[in-house]
Amino acid sequence: MDLGYKVIFLALVLSQFAEGLFFFVTPFYLTSQGISLLDIGIIFTVAALAMVLLRILLGAYTDIRGRKLVFASSFLIQVVSSSSFPFVRNVMDTTPVKILYDLGVSIRGSLKSTIFFESTQKIYGKIIAWVDGAEHLMLASVSFTAAFILSMLGYAGSYFLMAVFQFVPFIIVMAAYKEKSSTSKSIRVSIKEMYNLSLKRNMWVIMFATMLGLTGVRLSHGFAEPLYFQAKYKLDATQIGLIIGLHRLSLALPLLFVGTIMHKLDVKKAFILSTVAMSLFLFTMGLVDNIFIALPLWLLHDVFGGSVFLPSTQILTQLNARDGKRGMHACMHAQWICYQDW
């Protein structure tokens, strides 16, 4: 990768410090404010629904005007969101703040895949697996220390620390990333064209298959993960942080290995087999009440499933997106799978 894409890589990895801390702190913070699990679900649902318009619109915008400003802004709106979280007290307060946070995550995730594909098509499978692996290594390191950070800084301090680690990548991208793609200020972003669903047949298949495959993953991950381990196994915050750290590590290390062999794999078969592996491990774990048996099963779903599923999904999406609409199609694909947040 040239310097520009190393800048993107550095910004992504730094931002994962905030992501990991947010993932750990937020469920506990919301429940500490008396917000029930059902209300948390409502918040996440409304935030997911808000992405329907915003994500695809911004993806279409980047195809015309370029990706740098929107990509960099994804960090900045999360600075605003993280700085606002210590002041939320109920569902009405939390929902708009969560919408901002989700917008940053979703846009950045979609554009990340597109930016790297456009610059490294011949070795895209290797690059995207390594980028995802490095991001999850940062997530793992934060998860191992999240309980300590929370105990030292409290909720407000933790959220303000997140804001710092989201502001630094914004500055890095705006100052050091030089976008090479041409932009056209004469072309308008048409709402009609934005929702033109003339996708390739394969893209429809990929979106539908991914939507089904991620249903179980979404139900068992996200805000439900730390609360699940707390409720079912009576674990404390430190123990849950350790499990989440191991979870991230069980995805990060295999991703780095998969990056070295991705070009040798049949991507379609890899996608199918990894989906089956994730499903089997998650299903089996649901039948186990002993934490010492359940934990290895939980970790193996990423070792044999997620580490292959994640890059293969992105590769299939980029290969089947239309040139000139790659940003919109990547966002549209991500939009279809966000329904599980509801």
N, C-alpha and C positions, 0 to 999 in steps of 0.2 A: 504494500500500500504506500502511496505517496504521502506527503506531509498532510495534505488536506484531510485524508481519510484517517490518518493517525490522530488528528485533532478530534474528529467525530468519535473515534474509538475511546480516547481519553475522556471526553465529555460523558459518554454513555457509562463508562465504568465508575466515574466519580458520582454520577447521579444515582447509581445503585446503592450508595450508602444511605441516601435519603429514602429510597424505595424500601430497603430492608428494614429500616427503623420505623417507617410509616406502617408497614405491614404488621409489625409486632406491636407497636404502641396503640394504634387506633382502635382495635376491638376492645382492649382493656379500658381505654379512655372513654369510649362511648358508653360502655356498660357502667363505668364509674359515675357517669352523669345521669344514670337512671334510665338510659335508652335501652329498651328491650331488644332481644334478638329479632323479634318480628319487625320492630321499627328500623333496626339496622338493615334488615332485608328490604324494607320500603325505600330507604335512602339509596341503597345500591341499585334498586330497580329504577328509580327516577333518574339517577345519574346515567345508567345504561341507556335509557330511552332518549335522554338528551343528546346522546352521541349519534342518533339516527341522522339528524340533519347536519350537525357540526362536523363530524368526522369526514363524511363524504364530500361536503362542501370544501373543506380545507385541502383534502387530497386532490380534488379537481383544480383548486387554485394553484397548488404547487406544480401541477403539470404545465401550467401556462406561465406563471410568474417566477418559478424557481422554488427550491425547497429550503434554502438557508434560513430565511426569516421565520417561516412557520416552524421549522425544526428548532431553532433557537428559542422562539417564543414558548415552546412547550415547556421549557425549563422555567421561564419567567412566570407563567401563570401558576406553576406549582409553588413558586416562591410566595405568591399572594395567598394561595390556598393553605400552605403549611403555616404561614404566619397568622392565618385567621382561625385555624383549628382550636387553639387554646381558649377562644372566646365563644365557641358554640356550646349550647346547653340543651337543645332539643332537636326534633326532626326538622322543623322549619329552618332553624339556623344552619344545621349541618348539611342539608341537601345541596344548596348552591355551592358551598365550599367543596363538597365531594364531587360535584359536576366539574368544577375547575380542575381538580386534581386528576380525575379520570380523563379529561380531555388532553391534558399534558401527556399522560402515560400512553393513551391510545394513539394519538397522532405521532408521537416519537417512535413507538414500536413499529407502526406501519411504514413511516418514512425511513427508518433505519434500514429496513430490509430493501427498500427501493434504492436508496442512495448507494449501498454497497453493491447491489446487483448491477447498477448502471456503470460502475467503475471496475468491477472485478468478475465479469461474467464467466470467464474461463475457469476460475478457481472459486466461484461464489460459494459452493457447498462447503469448502474448507474454511473460507473466511467467516461466513455467517455462523458456523458451528463454533469457531474459536471466539468470535465476538460474544455470542450467547454464553459460552463457557466462562469467559472472563467476567462477564456481568454477574453470573451466578456465584463465582468465587467471591466477589465483593459482597453479594447478598449473604453468603454463608458466613463470612468474617463478621459482618454486622450482626447477624442473628446470634452468634456466639456471645457477643458483648452487649446485646440490646437490653437485657435485663439490668446489667450494671449501669448502662447509660441512663436508663429510666430511673433507677434508684438514686443516681447522683444528681440528675438534672430535673427530675419530675416531668410532668406532661408538657408544661409550657416550654421549659428549656429544651426538651427533646424536639419539639416541633420547630423551634427557632433554629436549632442545629440543622435540621432537615433543610430549612430555607437557605442556610448558608451553602450547603452542599448541592443545592439546585441553582443558586445564583452564580457560583463559580463556573459551572459548565456553560451557562448562558454567555458569560463574558468571554470564555475561551472560544466558543463557536463564532460569536460576532467579531472577535478580534483576529482570529487566526485562520478561519476556514474560508477559502476562496472558491466559490462555486464556479464550475466550468460550464454547466449547461446554459444554453441561451434562453432568454425569456422574451416574451412578446407583450408589450403594454397595449397593443392595438386590439388584441383578442379579449373579449369579455367572457366572464365565467357565467354561462347560461344555466339557469336552474333546470330547464328542460333537458339540456345535454348532461347535466350533472347526474341526473337520475335515469339516463338512458341505459337500459339493462341489456344492451346488445353485447353480451359476453360470449366468449367461446364456450362451446358445449362442455369442454373439460373443466372450465372454471366453475360452471354451475355444479358439476359433479364434486369437485374439490370442496366447494363451499358447503354443500350439503353433507358430505362425508365428515368434514371437519366439525361441523355443527353437532352431528351425532356423537362423534368420538370424544368431543370435549365436554359433553354433558356431565358425565361422571367426574371428570377432572375439576370442573367448576364447582360442582356440589361439594367436593371434598377439599378444595383449596380456598384461597382468598381469606376473607374475614372469618370463615367457619373453622379454619384449621386450628388456630390457637384456642378458640372457645371449645372446640370438640375435645381436644386433649385435656383441657381443664375440666370439662363436665364429665366425660366418660371415665378418665383415669385419675382424676383428682390430683393433677400435677400443678406445681407452682410455676410462677413466671420464669424462674431460672431454668427449670427442667424443660419447660416448653421452648424457651429460647435455644436450648441445646438441641432439641429435636428439630426445630426449624433450621438451625445451622447445618445439621447432618443432612436434612432434606435438601437444602440448597447444594451442599457438597456432593450429594449423590447424583445430582444432575450436572454440576459444573465439570467434574473430572471426566465422566464419560463423554461429555460434549467435546472436550479437548481431544479425546481419542477418536471420536467419530469424525472429527474434522480431518483427520489424516487418512481416513478410508472412505469418506463420503463419495468421492469420485468413482470408486469401484462398485458402488452399490446400485442396484436397480431401485430408483427412488420410489416408484409406485409400490413395489413389493415391500420396501422398507417402511413406507407409510402404513400399509395394511398391517404388517406384522407388529409394528410398534404399538398401534392402536389396540390390537388384540392383547398384547402383553400388559399394557396399562390397565385394561379392563379386568383381566384375570386377577392381577395383584390387588387392585382396589376392591373387587368383589370379595376376594378371600379375606382381606383385612376386616371387612365389615362383619364377618362371622366370628371374629376373635375378640375375646374380652381381656386376655392377658397381654399387658403392655409389652412384655419381653418377647412375645411372639408377633404381636401386631406391628411393632416398630420395624423389624427387618422387612416384613412384607410391604410396609409403607415406603421404605427407602428403595426397595427393588423395583417399584413401579416406574421410577425415573431411570434407574440404571439400565433396564432392558426396554423401556418404553419411551419415556419423555425425551431422553437424549437423542433418539433417532427421529421421533415424531416431530420435534421442534424444527430442526433444519429441513427435514423432508417436506414439511408443510410449506415453509417459506420458499423452497426451491420450486415446488410445483406451482405455487401461486405466481411467482415471477416469470416462469417459463410460459405460463398460459395467459398472462396479462397482455393487453394490447399496447404496442408502442405508442407513445404520445398520451396514453391514459394510464400509465403504470401506477402513478401515485393514487389516482382515484380508485382503480381496481384493487390495489392492495388495501386501501382503507375500506372499500366495500366488502372485501373478503373478511377483514377483521370485524366489520360491523355485523355480519351475519352470525359470527360465533359469540358475540357479546350478550346474546339473549340469555345465556345461562346465568348471568349475574342477576337476572330478575327472580 
